[in-house]
Amino acid sequence: MVKKRELKLAKTLKKFLGKQIDLPIKLPNTKLGNFLGKNRPIPLSKYFANSWNELKRVTWPSRSESIKLTIAVIVFSLFFTVVTALADAGFAWLVERIIL
């Protein structure tokens, strides 16, 4: 027995592909196959409920770990800012000497 969803999918594919599709349709395990029938989007309320349940299971870092990691990110960002600024100044100087 052909499912209603498969009939609807066959009509949609016929519209886009321009040819009749044999039933039953076996959906590939790809993004398109998932979008067309395997993994439909969930309602927004269920999404937030699932997200909240996931957040309950998260192991959050301690305050001291958070401070250490934040300082590491700031130092790393400052280091690469200085490296990028020096590279920019060096290339500007080089272009000025060669071209101008």
HUWOJO-V266191 format. One record per residue. N is the residue number from 1. PSI is psi as a letter, one per 20 degrees, with the letter a starting at -180 (* if undefined). Layout:
n & psi
N & PSI
N & PSI
This chain:
n & psi
1 & p
2 & p
3 & q
4 & h
5 & h
6 & h
7 & g
8 & g
9 & h
10 & g
11 & g
12 & g
13 & h
14 & g
15 & g
16 & h
17 & h
18 & j
19 & q
20 & q
21 & p
22 & q
23 & q
24 & q
25 & p
26 & o
27 & p
28 & q
29 & m
30 & r
31 & g
32 & g
33 & g
34 & g
35 & h
36 & i
37 & h
38 & g
39 & n
40 & q
41 & q
42 & q
43 & q
44 & h
45 & h
46 & h
47 & g
48 & h
49 & g
50 & h
51 & g
52 & g
53 & h
54 & g
55 & h
56 & h
57 & i
58 & p
59 & o
60 & q
61 & q
62 & r
63 & g
64 & h
65 & g
66 & g
67 & g
68 & g
69 & h
70 & g
71 & g
72 & g
73 & g
74 & g
75 & g
76 & g
77 & g
78 & g
79 & g
80 & h
81 & g
82 & g
83 & g
84 & g
85 & g
86 & g
87 & g
88 & g
89 & h
90 & g
91 & h
92 & g
93 & g
94 & g
95 & h
96 & g
97 & h
98 & g
99 & g
100 & *
